[in-house]
Amino acid sequence: MNRSSRIFPKINPSSLRVRLTIGIAVFSALGLGSLATWTSWKMEQLLINSHKANIEQIASRLPFDVEVYSQMLPIQTALEKAVNNRATIDTLLWITNQNNSIVAKSSNLNPLSDTSAPELIALTKMPVKAQVYHIKGRSYVLCGGELKVQGQILGKISIAQDITRDQTMFVAMVQNVGIYTILVIIFISVGIAFYIRHSLQPLRQISRMTEAIQAEDLGEARLYLSNAPSEVKELAQTVNMMLSRLSEAWEKERQFTSNISHELRTSLTIVHGYLQSILRRQQNLTEIQKEALSTAASEAERTIQILQDLLDLVRADSGYLQLNMEPCILDNIVIEVVSMAQQNSSREILIEIENNPITIKADSNRIKQILLNLIDNAVKYSNPDTPINLQLKQLSNQVIIQICDKGFGIPLQHQSRIFERFYRVDAARTRTAGTGLGLSIVKTLVEKMGGSISVRSKLGEGTMFTISLPC
């Protein structure tokens, strides 16, 4: 795995980490989005309400100003002075009489410079309570009322405050808040993802440890998590108890298989011996009896071999399989094995051996067992008129043994399982019934000697087993 894949691992939509990250990110987005929306709406209301309160105050104070100024100035001058005093750059005021004619207006109310002025002046009725109006793309807060001076109604007051600039600034601020909110959500999501990944590290540790546990390690395999959360520690304790129970069950099964194999092999060996003894004194036997005894002896021998294979596998699982590792010349072993195989079968076996003798450190008897098993397998699963090729060569620090046949071949979906115990591709493909233990024994012995075995096969063209052993 390269560095980038460790930093940015492949995203699995069904993983707990992704689901938790997405769930928390969605709820965070909804929470922050709702908070930002509510805050924006509330700020807008406060802004508008402040403008409304401002012009309502102007509307309530203007009659008092007119009354004060009218005591010192003519009424028209008093109206204009009161209006201009209350007007600002964004606040427009005008007073109309009973005929809706303007009798006084602020100096900034100029139809030539303000294109909205005609529409504002054309409004015949102003709301008593300040309201927001949109005219020609601009926003105004409008408010009006009666102008009473000394109990006499002089006309109507109209006030318009342009809040377009404030609204524009507020919209820009809301947009910025939205952008910042999105960025915050992204940063929160990334932080949550890393935090969840760190929090789930003990679970991944449990997964890796349990994945690496082999059957022979059940007795000693234990999970130790010191800094994990209490829930994960409870899970680790449960897994440890399960491993203990599995170890006990596995040990009982191995012991049972070992005992039953040993007992049966002993009994069958005695039976096989008696059958062979009777067959050697066959003068008084009929042909039918001879055939029956020969079949019984052959089946007894085959069953003894099965039990021996089971004992070897049990010993290998429990670590008690002893190998006599010593230097041996592999060329001589191969020639001897081929000679033995040709005695039991009329099949032609072709040998390809390099000129220089190859010496390895291995158990010579187990090497013979491995080669005989593979040759016997090739004989069973190929036509009688096709030869079997056995190649022996040395590559660097490895010795390569290849056994090839031109037989039926093994389907691709079965090639990864043929080394499993009791696994058989198809009993109908061979003329001699197998046990499904031969290749499992071969793989176990090869690996015990530090080597490896692989298979390549194609339907209708044959199969090649490759054994690699260290020099």
Summary of the structure (lengths in Angstrom):
residues: 471
radius of gyration: 49.2
end to end distance: 30.4
largest distance: 161.0
contacts: 1293
relative contact order: 0.06
helix: 56%
strand: 18%
